[in-house]
Amino acid sequence: GSTYSSKVFRVTFLTLAASLTVPLLGVTVLLNCPIDPQPISLKEPPLLTGALEPNVKLRKAERLWENQLYGPESIVNIGDVLFTGTADGKIIKIKDGEIQTISRIGHGPCGTCEDEPTCGRPLGIRVGPNNTLFVADAYYGLYEVDPDTGETKMLVSTKKVIEGQKLSFVNDLTVTQDGRKIYFTDSSSKWQRRDYLFLIMEGTDDGRHLLEYDTVTKEVKVLMVGLRFPNGVQLSPAEDFVLVQETTMARIRRYYVSGLMKGGADMFVENMPGLPDNIRLSSSGGYWVAMSAVRHNPGFSLLDFLAEKPWIKKMIFKLLSQETVTNFVPKYSLVVELTETGSYRRSFHDPNGVMVAYVSEAHEHNGYLYLGSFRSPYICRINLQHV
């Protein structure tokens, strides 16, 4: 009897599956897909061994100002006063533990993805030589903000046409010590920040990726094009090159801004264990890199699996929203420290993102590592002497 019932079960199951699949296929053929994905070839992810060996060091972090600020992407310090930009468009100052909104580039209402283009979304934030703040707002452009009065001055507007195109997704910036030049990224000429997942999944190289703004001549130059989701940027300590994180390709490019190689570019780190977001200097002379997603090896990496299968990506985005897809990506937090030559010095992990979720930046200050997050309602802090 058992073989008969298993046969019946199998036939019933297959009939049911077929009856559901046919209309589903019909529907998916008819549905529009918001993205036109390109196949991307990634190398097999690096093995998580040696300096990349999984650990739980990020779980030693403490959460600060939990539920008092949302999505603090990037963090800077002026002395012991901390500044960050949040998902509701604010530029925030935290002094002696007190949170104060000093400025807002856009205007309300704020809170949903639909509001972002008018609300604004401050991403990269840096301190200039006269202790002014330089802020990259994804929707509005580059600004200088007075940390005391909150007065804002527009430097480069996203409405400005630069070499035939407007800026669509201003992301991060890095400033020379003399404050003369700002290097910044425009992540896409098609997608805005609220559609960053479309940008990753589409895999196109459509942004003008590294730009230079001269604060004296007010000129903007395009230095690099053709990168797939250029994201965080960091000048080298000697200011001879700028590192640009190419998120979709899990690698870091180097562009030379002075010296014999000026105007040239090469690869700094290839085939990283995750998708790099922001990059900042470390006190060892190297760089802290925050990963927005991890490529497991050994294990299953969803991003690698989908990379060369545009048809699966199309099916997914015909049926599911970006938010739903984001929830399918396994949580895993990873920060790596690179040496000045781009090898791995050490790594801090939080498998399943228990304590620290969605790390967008690692900012070192006075022996602590502050972790920014584009989605979490807190800043995390870890004592580097204790890890």
NORTALIN-V786696 format. One record per backbone hydrogen bond with DSSP energy under -1.0 kcal/mol. NH is the residue of the N-H (numbers start at 0). CO is the residue of the C=O. If there is no record, write none. Layout:
# NORTALIN-V786696
nh=NH co=CO
nh=NH co=CO
This chain:
# NORTALIN-V786696
nh=4 co=0
nh=5 co=1
nh=6 co=2
nh=7 co=3
nh=8 co=4
nh=9 co=5
nh=10 co=6
nh=11 co=7
nh=12 co=8
nh=13 co=9
nh=14 co=10
nh=15 co=11
nh=16 co=12
nh=17 co=13
nh=18 co=14
nh=19 co=15
nh=20 co=16
nh=21 co=17
nh=23 co=19
nh=24 co=20
nh=25 co=21
nh=26 co=22
nh=27 co=23
nh=28 co=24
nh=29 co=25
nh=30 co=26
nh=37 co=201
nh=39 co=306
nh=47 co=296
nh=48 co=46
nh=51 co=48
nh=52 co=49
nh=57 co=348
nh=58 co=55
nh=59 co=56
nh=60 co=57
nh=61 co=380
nh=63 co=378
nh=66 co=376
nh=67 co=64
nh=70 co=375
nh=72 co=70
nh=72 co=84
nh=75 co=82
nh=77 co=80
nh=80 co=77
nh=81 co=93
nh=82 co=75
nh=83 co=91
nh=85 co=89
nh=86 co=69
nh=88 co=85
nh=90 co=102
nh=91 co=83
nh=92 co=99
nh=93 co=81
nh=94 co=97
nh=97 co=94
nh=99 co=92
nh=101 co=90
nh=102 co=90
nh=106 co=117
nh=117 co=114
nh=118 co=114
nh=119 co=115
nh=122 co=135
nh=123 co=170
nh=125 co=133
nh=127 co=131
nh=130 co=127
nh=132 co=144
nh=133 co=125
nh=134 co=142
nh=135 co=123
nh=136 co=140
nh=137 co=120
nh=140 co=136
nh=141 co=155
nh=142 co=134
nh=143 co=152
nh=144 co=132
nh=145 co=150
nh=149 co=145
nh=152 co=143
nh=154 co=141
nh=155 co=141
nh=157 co=139
nh=159 co=156
nh=161 co=164
nh=164 co=161
nh=169 co=137
nh=170 co=184
nh=173 co=182
nh=175 co=180
nh=178 co=175
nh=181 co=212
nh=182 co=173
nh=183 co=210
nh=184 co=171
nh=186 co=168
nh=194 co=191
nh=195 co=192
nh=198 co=194
nh=199 co=195
nh=200 co=196
nh=201 co=197
nh=202 co=198
nh=209 co=223
nh=210 co=183
nh=211 co=220
nh=212 co=181
nh=213 co=218
nh=214 co=179
nh=217 co=213
nh=220 co=211
nh=222 co=209
nh=223 co=209
nh=225 co=206
nh=230 co=244
nh=231 co=276
nh=233 co=242
nh=235 co=240
nh=238 co=235
nh=241 co=254
nh=242 co=233
nh=243 co=252
nh=244 co=231
nh=245 co=250
nh=246 co=228
nh=249 co=246
nh=250 co=245
nh=251 co=268
nh=252 co=243
nh=253 co=265
nh=254 co=241
nh=255 co=263
nh=256 co=239
nh=257 co=239
nh=261 co=258
nh=262 co=255
nh=263 co=260
nh=265 co=253
nh=267 co=251
nh=268 co=251
nh=271 co=249
nh=274 co=292
nh=276 co=289
nh=277 co=359
nh=279 co=287
nh=281 co=285
nh=284 co=281
nh=286 co=337
nh=287 co=279
nh=288 co=335
nh=289 co=277
nh=290 co=333
nh=291 co=274
nh=294 co=272
nh=304 co=300
nh=305 co=301
nh=306 co=302
nh=308 co=305
nh=312 co=308
nh=313 co=309
nh=314 co=310
nh=315 co=311
nh=316 co=312
nh=317 co=313
nh=318 co=314
nh=319 co=315
nh=324 co=320
nh=325 co=321
nh=326 co=322
nh=327 co=324
nh=332 co=349
nh=334 co=347
nh=335 co=288
nh=336 co=345
nh=337 co=286
nh=338 co=342
nh=341 co=338
nh=344 co=336
nh=345 co=336
nh=347 co=334
nh=349 co=332
nh=351 co=330
nh=352 co=349
nh=359 co=371
nh=360 co=371
nh=362 co=369
nh=364 co=367
nh=367 co=364
nh=368 co=381
nh=369 co=362
nh=370 co=379
nh=371 co=360
nh=372 co=71
nh=378 co=63
nh=379 co=370
nh=380 co=61
nh=381 co=368
nh=383 co=366
nh=385 co=382
